[in-house]
Amino acid sequence: MIESISNPQIKKIMKLNKNAKYRRQEQAFVAEGWKTVGEALARGVVTTLYVSERFMDTWQDELREVEGEVWSKVAHNIDSTHVEYVASKLFIQLSDTITPQGIIALVKMPHYDRQALLNTENGCLLCLEDVQDPGNLGTMMRTAEGAGMTALVLTKNCVDLFNPKVVRSTMGALFRVPFYLCDNLTDEMDELKKEGFTTYAAHLKGDRDYTEPDYNGKAAIVIGNEARGITEETAKKTDALVKIPMEGELESLNAAVSAALFMYEIHRKR
């Protein structure tokens, strides 16, 4: 059992939780909680499990109860996963949450073939330009799965997808929704057009309602930074600027809410 905060494994977990650059360097991140860890186990991407001593005898039962239908995959991968037990008081320090659930996983970062995603017939992309709020990003990824989006496209200035708060708020969608990063969305717009995508963005200067386009063929929705929206350069390269109708004195909705409206409008029309 690990009992010291000086243990190299504990130091690594704590550093991964706090440092995005270190996560990229190690190509690894931390997942926490029964649901999220179970999803990672089901996909065979966990390298090490860390379990609080409080659950030493019951942790597999806890996972079985949460995972339900995918338990067989989880159970299969547990056999080949290294498990470490951590003293309860130390686990509290290790956790990124106020009330730890008792299980943490060291997870390999997933990677996807950008060109294969762009080649998807009638593909639908959610393109995010410099989104900063972890909760927003996690919610958008979760909603993207529900709406059947092909993938997320994130600029490098977005909040890190493997930030612990983002990982938790995706509710496991992080392990199921493909994604890729781009340097900036302005240049990526040109690449998407070459691949046959029509691009749409919510904008205060939109000239028609977001429900009016038919969204046929390959479609890419653009959502901008929470405070600034999309950049002027990206707006100029977007095929259609549309608006979400507003009552009262509001100018715009939360970025995750706007994205959800767009994604489900495409889902409805398909």
N, C-alpha and C positions, 0 to 999 in steps of 0.2 A: 504493500500500500504506500502511496506517495503521501508524505506528511510535511514536507518542507517546501516553502515558497522559493527556496533556492534551487530546487530541482530543475534541470535544464528543460524538461518537457513543460513544466509549469511556466517557466519564463517564456518559452516559445509561444504557448497559447495566449498569454497575456499580451505579448508583443503583436501577435497576429490580430488580436481584437482591436488594438489601438493604432496600428500603423499600416496604411494602405500600400505604401512603397514596399514594406516588408512582405505583405501578402503577395504582391506581384513578383517579388524576387523569389519567394518560396513556391509560387504557384499553388498556394493553399490558403484556406480560410477556415473559420470556426463556425460550426452550426450548433445551436443550443435548443434544448426542449424536445420532448418526446416526439411530437409531430414532425418537426423539421429534421431531426436526426433519423427518424424512421424512414422518411422520404429519401434521405441520402443513402441509407443502408440498402434500401430497395433497389437503388441504381448502382450499387457496387462502387461508390466513389469515396467511401470512408477508409482512411488509413489507420486511425486509432480512435477508440472510444474511451472516454473518461467518465467514470460513474462514481457518484458520491457513495461513501460507505453506507449511508442510510438506506440505499437501494441495492446493496450488495447481493441480496438473495432474491430480490423481486423485480429487478429491472427488465428482464425479458418478458415477464408478465405484463408490466406497464406498457411496453412497446406493443405487445400482442393486442392489448385492449384498444390502443390508439389506432393501429395500422389496419386492423380488420382484414380486408380483402387482399392486401399486398403482403400480409404477414409471411406467407411462404417464401417470398423473395427476400424479405428481411432476415428470416431465420436461416436461409441458405447462406447469405453473405456474412452473418454473424460468425459462422464457423471459421471463416478465413480472415477475420478482423481482430487485430490486437486490442485487448481490453486492459485498461489500468483502473484501479480503484483509488479514490482520492479521499483523504480525511475530510469529514463534513465541514469543519471550520475553514479548512483550506479551500474547499470547493466554493464556498461563499465568496472568497476573494477572487477566485478564478472566473466566476460567472460575470457576465456583462449585464445581468438583470438584477432587480431588487429582490425578487423572490425566485431563486433558482429552482428549476424542476428536477435537477439531479443528474442530468446527462448532457455531455458535450462531445462533439465529434470533430476530429481534424479531417478536413475534406479536401480532395483534389479539385482544383478549378476546372470546370468544363470548358471545352473549346468546340467551336462549330465552323464548318466550311462556309465562308461568306458567299462564294459563288453558287454553291448548292442551294443556299437559302434564296438567293436572287433568281435562281432558275425555276423556283416553285411555280407551277401553273396557277394563275390567278392569285398569286401571293399577296398577303396583306402585311405591311410593316407598320410598326409604331416607332416613329423617329423622335428622339428626345434630345433637345438642344439645351445643354447646360442646366438640367434639372438638379436642384440642390438639396431638396428635402428627402431624407431617407424614407420617411413614411409614404410620401408621394410616389417615389420610385417603386417601392415594394408593392403598393396598391395597384399601380399601373401594370406591373408585371403579372400580378394575380388576376387582374381584370382581363389582360391580354389573353391569358389562358382560357378564361371563361368565354371570351368572345371569339375564340378560334383564330387568333392572329398567328401569322407564320413566324414572326420573330420581332425582337426589339433591336433598334439601332441607337446606340448611345454615343454622344460626343465624349471626348476624353475629359472634358471639363464637368461632366455630370458627377454627382456624388458616386463614390465607389460602390459598385453593385454588390461587393462582398463585405461592405460595412455591416457589422452585426445587427444594427437596427433594420437595414434593408433586408438582410437574410431572414430575420424573424417575420417581418411584415409581408413577405411573399407567401407565407404559409405553405412552403414547399414548391411553389410554382417555379422558383429559381432552378430547380432540377428538371423541369419539364419544358420550359419555354426557351427556345434558342435565342441567341443574341450575338451581336458583334459590335466592336467599337470603331469609330472613325475619328480622324483628326478634327474635322469640323463639318457641320451639316451643309454649309454653303457649297463646298466642293462635292460633297456626297450627293447633293441634288442632281448634279450633272451626270454622275455615274448611274444613279437610279433611272434617269430618263433614258440613258443608253440601253438600259436593261428592260425598257418598256413600261416603267412605272409612271402612273399619274400621281402627282403629289398634291395634297390638300393640307391647309393649315387654318386653324381658328385665328381670326385676326379682327381687331376693332374696326379695321377698314374693309372688312369682308363685304362683298357686293351681293351676296345671296345667302339664304339660310342653309345651314349645314345639312339639312334633310333633302335639299334639292338635287345634288349630284346623284348619278346612278351608281357610282363606285364600281363600275364594271371593269373586268380585266385586273391587271396588277395595280394595287393602290398603296400609297404610303401616306399616313397621317403624321403631321408635324406638330409637336407640342413644345413650347418654348419654356424658358426660365420663368420661375414663379413670379418674380418681380418685374422683369422686363419683357416677357413674351419672346417671340422669335426675333432674331436680328434682322435689321433692314436688308442686309445682303441675302439672307436666306429667303425672306419674304419675296424679294424680286425674282428669285429663281423657282418659286413655288407656282405650280400650274393654276391653282385655284385658292383664293383667300375667301373663306366663308365665315359666317358669324353665327353665334348661338344667341337666339333671341333673349332679351333681358327685360324683366319688369322692375319696377322700383328705380332706385338710383344706382344699382350695381353696374359696373362696367364689364366685369368678367367673373368667371367661376374659378374655383380651385383647379389647378392643373390636372390633378387626378380625376376630378369630376368631368372636366371637359374631355379628357381622353376617353373616359368611359362612355360618354354620349356618342362620340365619334365611332368608337369600336363597335358598339352595339347597333348603331345605325347601319354600318356595313354588314354586320351579322344579319340584321333584319332583312336587308335587301338581297341577301344571297341565300 
